[in-house]
Amino acid sequence: MPNKFYYIYILTNVYNTVLYLGMTNNLARRYLEHFLKANIGFTSKYNLNKLLYFEEFSNAYNTISREK
């Protein structure tokens, strides 16, 4: 059984004026979606494509707790 990891991450814009906190189980894929503006929403509206920080967790419960 492969190890499953979960991540919280913080994105900002080039001016570091807006922050976004997110959670995912695939950080590389999720970052690429934000970078390419694949989904219309908060991160595309404020042009958030700079990864400031991330943490890795081994279960979703701890990840959600940390995100909150």
VMD Tcl script that builds the backbone (N, CA, C; Angstrom):
set m [mol new atoms 204]
animate dup $m
set s [atomselect $m all]
$s set {name element resname resid chain x y z} {
  {N N MET 1 A 0.849 -1.183 0.000}
  {CA C MET 1 A 0.000 0.000 0.000}
  {C C MET 1 A 0.896 1.250 0.000}
  {N N PRO 2 A 0.745 2.120 -0.992}
  {CA C PRO 2 A 1.597 3.318 -1.054}
  {C C PRO 2 A 1.241 4.308 0.052}
  {N N ASN 3 A 2.243 5.039 0.488}
  {CA C ASN 3 A 2.006 6.082 1.488}
  {C C ASN 3 A 1.224 7.221 0.864}
  {N N LYS 4 A 0.253 7.714 1.585}
  {CA C LYS 4 A -0.569 8.838 1.128}
  {C C LYS 4 A -0.198 10.047 1.977}
  {N N PHE 5 A 0.121 11.134 1.330}
  {CA C PHE 5 A 0.474 12.348 2.031}
  {C C PHE 5 A -0.513 13.451 1.691}
  {N N TYR 6 A -0.667 14.368 2.613}
  {CA C TYR 6 A -1.540 15.519 2.459}
  {C C TYR 6 A -0.730 16.765 2.774}
  {N N TYR 7 A -1.134 17.882 2.203}
  {CA C TYR 7 A -0.355 19.106 2.342}
  {C C TYR 7 A -1.265 20.288 2.629}
  {N N ILE 8 A -0.773 21.204 3.456}
  {CA C ILE 8 A -1.336 22.541 3.513}
  {C C ILE 8 A -0.310 23.431 2.838}
  {N N TYR 9 A -0.787 24.502 2.231}
  {CA C TYR 9 A 0.135 25.388 1.530}
  {C C TYR 9 A -0.380 26.816 1.577}
  {N N ILE 10 A 0.547 27.756 1.432}
  {CA C ILE 10 A 0.200 29.173 1.409}
  {C C ILE 10 A 0.715 29.761 0.100}
  {N N LEU 11 A -0.180 30.423 -0.622}
  {CA C LEU 11 A 0.164 31.114 -1.863}
  {C C LEU 11 A 0.040 32.621 -1.654}
  {N N THR 12 A 0.777 33.369 -2.449}
  {CA C THR 12 A 0.655 34.823 -2.472}
  {C C THR 12 A 0.887 35.314 -3.894}
  {N N ASN 13 A 0.779 36.629 -4.079}
  {CA C ASN 13 A 1.065 37.225 -5.378}
  {C C ASN 13 A 2.495 37.770 -5.385}
  {N N VAL 14 A 2.912 38.360 -6.466}
  {CA C VAL 14 A 4.307 38.838 -6.568}
  {C C VAL 14 A 4.597 39.967 -5.594}
  {N N TYR 15 A 3.560 40.676 -5.147}
  {CA C TYR 15 A 3.749 41.788 -4.215}
  {C C TYR 15 A 3.584 41.374 -2.749}
  {N N ASN 16 A 3.263 40.108 -2.516}
  {CA C ASN 16 A 3.048 39.572 -1.164}
  {C C ASN 16 A 1.950 40.326 -0.402}
  {N N THR 17 A 0.893 40.721 -1.109}
  {CA C THR 17 A -0.171 41.493 -0.477}
  {C C THR 17 A -1.426 40.687 -0.158}
  {N N VAL 18 A -1.569 39.493 -0.725}
  {CA C VAL 18 A -2.735 38.648 -0.503}
  {C C VAL 18 A -2.249 37.241 -0.191}
  {N N LEU 19 A -2.871 36.589 0.794}
  {CA C LEU 19 A -2.515 35.215 1.155}
  {C C LEU 19 A -3.696 34.285 0.906}
  {N N TYR 20 A -3.370 33.046 0.545}
  {CA C TYR 20 A -4.372 31.998 0.356}
  {C C TYR 20 A -3.833 30.739 1.012}
  {N N LEU 21 A -4.638 30.102 1.843}
  {CA C LEU 21 A -4.261 28.850 2.500}
  {C C LEU 21 A -5.102 27.736 1.904}
  {N N GLY 22 A -4.444 26.680 1.452}
  {CA C GLY 22 A -5.164 25.568 0.850}
  {C C GLY 22 A -4.681 24.231 1.368}
  {N N MET 23 A -5.392 23.186 0.979}
  {CA C MET 23 A -5.065 21.816 1.363}
  {C C MET 23 A -5.211 20.928 0.130}
  {N N THR 24 A -4.313 19.950 -0.008}
  {CA C THR 24 A -4.367 19.047 -1.153}
  {C C THR 24 A -3.657 17.744 -0.821}
  {N N ASN 25 A -3.861 16.734 -1.660}
  {CA C ASN 25 A -3.098 15.493 -1.521}
  {C C ASN 25 A -2.055 15.359 -2.635}
  {N N ASN 26 A -1.967 16.371 -3.493}
  {CA C ASN 26 A -0.961 16.374 -4.562}
  {C C ASN 26 A -0.514 17.821 -4.769}
  {N N LEU 27 A 0.541 18.204 -4.087}
  {CA C LEU 27 A 0.966 19.598 -4.083}
  {C C LEU 27 A 1.418 20.079 -5.459}
  {N N ALA 28 A 2.167 19.265 -6.170}
  {CA C ALA 28 A 2.658 19.670 -7.493}
  {C C ALA 28 A 1.510 19.930 -8.459}
  {N N ARG 29 A 0.540 19.020 -8.494}
  {CA C ARG 29 A -0.617 19.183 -9.381}
  {C C ARG 29 A -1.419 20.424 -8.998}
  {N N ARG 30 A -1.664 20.597 -7.709}
  {CA C ARG 30 A -2.477 21.719 -7.252}
  {C C ARG 30 A -1.794 23.050 -7.532}
  {N N TYR 31 A -0.478 23.104 -7.314}
  {CA C TYR 31 A 0.250 24.338 -7.609}
  {C C TYR 31 A 0.150 24.672 -9.097}
  {N N LEU 32 A 0.297 23.656 -9.942}
  {CA C LEU 32 A 0.208 23.879 -11.382}
  {C C LEU 32 A -1.175 24.400 -11.767}
  {N N GLU 33 A -2.227 23.872 -11.145}
  {CA C GLU 33 A -3.583 24.371 -11.415}
  {C C GLU 33 A -3.704 25.851 -11.056}
  {N N HIS 34 A -3.140 26.230 -9.909}
  {CA C HIS 34 A -3.172 27.647 -9.521}
  {C C HIS 34 A -2.360 28.487 -10.500}
  {N N PHE 35 A -1.175 28.012 -10.833}
  {CA C PHE 35 A -0.269 28.755 -11.704}
  {C C PHE 35 A -0.872 28.986 -13.084}
  {N N LEU 36 A -1.550 27.962 -13.613}
  {CA C LEU 36 A -2.163 28.057 -14.937}
  {C C LEU 36 A -3.568 28.665 -14.904}
  {N N LYS 37 A -4.041 28.991 -13.712}
  {CA C LYS 37 A -5.382 29.548 -13.533}
  {C C LYS 37 A -6.448 28.619 -14.138}
  {N N ALA 38 A -6.299 27.338 -13.846}
  {CA C ALA 38 A -7.202 26.328 -14.393}
  {C C ALA 38 A -8.611 26.461 -13.832}
  {N N ASN 39 A -8.754 27.012 -12.642}
  {CA C ASN 39 A -10.066 27.194 -12.021}
  {C C ASN 39 A -10.290 28.683 -11.759}
  {N N ILE 40 A -11.464 29.146 -12.110}
  {CA C ILE 40 A -11.816 30.544 -11.849}
  {C C ILE 40 A -12.173 30.651 -10.366}
  {N N GLY 41 A -11.534 31.577 -9.684}
  {CA C GLY 41 A -11.823 31.743 -8.260}
  {C C GLY 41 A -10.882 32.750 -7.630}
  {N N PHE 42 A -10.751 32.631 -6.320}
  {CA C PHE 42 A -9.974 33.579 -5.530}
  {C C PHE 42 A -8.528 33.683 -6.012}
  {N N THR 43 A -7.860 32.547 -6.212}
  {CA C THR 43 A -6.441 32.591 -6.570}
  {C C THR 43 A -6.210 33.149 -7.967}
  {N N SER 44 A -7.115 32.890 -8.888}
  {CA C SER 44 A -6.945 33.464 -10.222}
  {C C SER 44 A -7.294 34.956 -10.222}
  {N N LYS 45 A -8.301 35.336 -9.435}
  {CA C LYS 45 A -8.703 36.742 -9.359}
  {C C LYS 45 A -7.574 37.624 -8.827}
  {N N TYR 46 A -6.864 37.134 -7.815}
  {CA C TYR 46 A -5.798 37.920 -7.193}
  {C C TYR 46 A -4.402 37.528 -7.680}
  {N N ASN 47 A -4.341 36.702 -8.720}
  {CA C ASN 47 A -3.076 36.311 -9.351}
  {C C ASN 47 A -2.094 35.701 -8.344}
  {N N LEU 48 A -2.590 34.745 -7.565}
  {CA C LEU 48 A -1.766 34.094 -6.551}
  {C C LEU 48 A -1.083 32.884 -7.161}
  {N N ASN 49 A 0.200 33.000 -7.418}
  {CA C ASN 49 A 0.928 31.882 -8.017}
  {C C ASN 49 A 2.326 31.719 -7.447}
  {N N LYS 50 A 2.590 32.302 -6.280}
  {CA C LYS 50 A 3.888 32.159 -5.628}
  {C C LYS 50 A 3.702 31.333 -4.354}
  {N N LEU 51 A 4.337 30.171 -4.314}
  {CA C LEU 51 A 4.239 29.291 -3.149}
  {C C LEU 51 A 5.161 29.809 -2.054}
  {N N LEU 52 A 4.567 30.199 -0.926}
  {CA C LEU 52 A 5.344 30.712 0.202}
  {C C LEU 52 A 5.787 29.613 1.155}
  {N N TYR 53 A 4.890 28.640 1.388}
  {CA C TYR 53 A 5.113 27.684 2.472}
  {C C TYR 53 A 4.242 26.458 2.248}
  {N N PHE 54 A 4.734 25.298 2.721}
  {CA C PHE 54 A 3.898 24.106 2.750}
  {C C PHE 54 A 4.349 23.194 3.876}
  {N N GLU 55 A 3.425 22.349 4.339}
  {CA C GLU 55 A 3.706 21.316 5.327}
  {C C GLU 55 A 3.102 20.011 4.827}
  {N N GLU 56 A 3.774 18.901 5.144}
  {CA C GLU 56 A 3.319 17.575 4.729}
  {C C GLU 56 A 2.811 16.809 5.944}
  {N N PHE 57 A 1.707 16.068 5.752}
  {CA C PHE 57 A 1.098 15.282 6.813}
  {C C PHE 57 A 0.794 13.883 6.295}
  {N N SER 58 A 0.708 12.943 7.223}
  {CA C SER 58 A 0.446 11.560 6.818}
  {C C SER 58 A -1.031 11.188 6.890}
  {N N ASN 59 A -1.868 12.063 7.454}
  {CA C ASN 59 A -3.298 11.771 7.439}
  {C C ASN 59 A -4.102 13.054 7.272}
  {N N ALA 60 A -5.291 12.894 6.731}
  {CA C ALA 60 A -6.127 14.045 6.390}
  {C C ALA 60 A -6.621 14.777 7.631}
  {N N TYR 61 A -6.898 14.066 8.700}
  {CA C TYR 61 A -7.398 14.700 9.912}
  {C C TYR 61 A -6.423 15.730 10.457}
  {N N ASN 62 A -5.158 15.363 10.562}
  {CA C ASN 62 A -4.140 16.304 11.054}
  {C C ASN 62 A -3.960 17.494 10.088}
  {N N THR 63 A -4.084 17.222 8.813}
  {CA C THR 63 A -3.953 18.280 7.810}
  {C C THR 63 A -5.074 19.298 7.960}
  {N N ILE 64 A -6.289 18.825 8.098}
  {CA C ILE 64 A -7.441 19.710 8.258}
  {C C ILE 64 A -7.320 20.508 9.546}
  {N N SER 65 A -6.897 19.845 10.617}
  {CA C SER 65 A -6.716 20.540 11.894}
  {C C SER 65 A -5.679 21.653 11.771}
  {N N ARG 66 A -4.588 21.389 11.105}
  {CA C ARG 66 A -3.541 22.395 10.943}
  {C C ARG 66 A -4.009 23.540 10.055}
  {N N GLU 67 A -4.763 23.217 9.023}
  {CA C GLU 67 A -5.268 24.256 8.125}
  {C C GLU 67 A -6.174 25.229 8.885}
  {N N LYS 68 A -6.994 24.693 9.754}
  {CA C LYS 68 A -7.912 25.554 10.515}
  {C C LYS 68 A -7.157 26.351 11.527}
}
mol reanalyze $m
mol bondsrecalc $m
mol representation Tube
mol addrep $m
